[in-house]
Amino acid sequence: MPVGTAGPGDSLMVVDVVTPQTWIRQYQPKSRRVALSLRRRATIVKSKRHKAIKSQELIFQKLLESQFLTRRSATIGAQFDPFQSFPVSSAPAVSHMAQYFLQVWGPQHGRAFAFDGHENPYLSLLWPFALQTDIYFEALVALCRGTLLITQKRSAIQDQPFALHRANVMTKLRRRLQDPDKCADDATILVVATLGTIDYILGDHHAATAHVTGMRQMIKIRGGFKGDSPWEHLLQSNVVAYESLWSFLFAADTTSNETIRKAGQILQNSELTTYLTHPFPPDVCEMLAKVPRGFSDLGLDGILSLQIIRLLTDFTHLSGKLGPAPLEASLEMKLRPEVQGLLEDLHRLSTLQTTATERFLTNGILAYCYLIRSIYFDDELTGFYENALKILTESALKQPSCTKLPDRKCYLWSYMMICTTLANSLHPPTEWRSVMQMFLRTYPETNSWKTLKRDLETFFWEDDVAQRCELAYADGIRMKKEESKAKAVVRQTTVPIRNVIL
């Protein structure tokens, strides 16, 4: 019988072969999941993927928000840079004040020193220099620390970090003054100026006198500033600004005039010009809401400093008291000291470093004050005002044309106030007529009084002041026409001569 075959009487034995696959199919517990269609399964996979992406986006957004909160504080706006290295020990107070300089002090005070190529030289020039000069960097730390403490109405003198950094600067300064190569270099002059600023903020005028005297001696030793680089320009601008500020301050200390001594209530003796950024504090918003719209637009654009905004608020309060001229004797006696006090604040503001628009606006407000005295107090603009009017004239003639709004409207109003004041003066400067002619020639808005008046009305514009301005404008237009006729006659008379020569 062949192998592998069974006979008819043989019984067959069935062998059940078990493999892992067959065992799994037999004994695996049945799943309770309901079978899903391919479309439903694709929808679920897509939904899970969308949730994962959305979750990642939320996490990333939270990281960004936390980083933003770290970099910018609601109170001081400090910026955190973990990779920044400083020339002195990076204690928490040092890092904090470095952030304060970058986010508060520099932006608020540096814009007043802007020039071509450097919108804020405090950040683009001074800060890199400070990072390379330990004594100046520590002087800035002390300055920012003192400013922050005064802002928080705390005592800077009793603050240990402030006293430590200030003492370190004084010690390093003494060593530099003994070195012939460093006693009058840029760093030493900047440190002395910074220490003088700290004295000014703290109200220590005797120490400020010593520092400004020393700075003058250093400048004399080095022979002044001879370079024309951006750094030299900034250094010279800082020295001039400090000189102007301290000169007024020392004059106020030595004068017996109580009005001058009390001047600065608006400017607050411990302040330098401060330019704010959005969002503005509520009290500043309230002040801007009170002033005329032209000034409010300037303030909202960050063109005006906090100090002149306060000043304009007081001028607005004064303007509301002015009725038809002449005023009653009792009201005049009450308003005279107010105008005098505002004039003193204006003169003090002119000694501080401000933006170009703000400097010219200060001259326009000075002219406005002189007009108020002339119209409402019946004070004639005699030779007593000769020097002041000469300064206004020179300033107006040197001003370049302004094309940017809302600065341009401010220039129109300031020019109109200066021209009207010069026209009402008994002894105006010899070049006073040139101011009106340049004003009419430079700004096309002056071609129509109606158009010009529309812009002027957004600033201080009482009825009596408006009448004087319209008369001055009409006189200027008449002079312009006469000048044009004279030039036409000259051209006609020279035509035959030119023909003969040709």
Secondary structure as UniProt FT lines:
FT   TURN            3..4
FT   TURN            8..9
FT   HELIX           20..27
FT   HELIX           38..71
FT   TURN            74..76
FT   TURN            82..83
FT   HELIX           92..100
FT   HELIX           101..105
FT   HELIX           106..110
FT   HELIX           111..113
FT   TURN            116..117
FT   HELIX           122..126
FT   HELIX           127..132
FT   HELIX           134..151
FT   TURN            152..153
FT   TURN            157..158
FT   HELIX           160..177
FT   TURN            180..184
FT   HELIX           186..202
FT   HELIX           205..222
FT   HELIX           230..254
FT   HELIX           258..262
FT   TURN            263..267
FT   TURN            269..270
FT   HELIX           282..290
FT   HELIX           293..300
FT   TURN            301..302
FT   HELIX           306..319
FT   TURN            320..321
FT   HELIX           329..351
FT   HELIX           356..376
FT   HELIX           383..385
FT   HELIX           386..398
FT   TURN            405..406
FT   HELIX           407..423
FT   TURN            430..431
FT   HELIX           432..442
FT   HELIX           444..447
FT   HELIX           449..456
FT   TURN            457..458
FT   HELIX           463..501
//
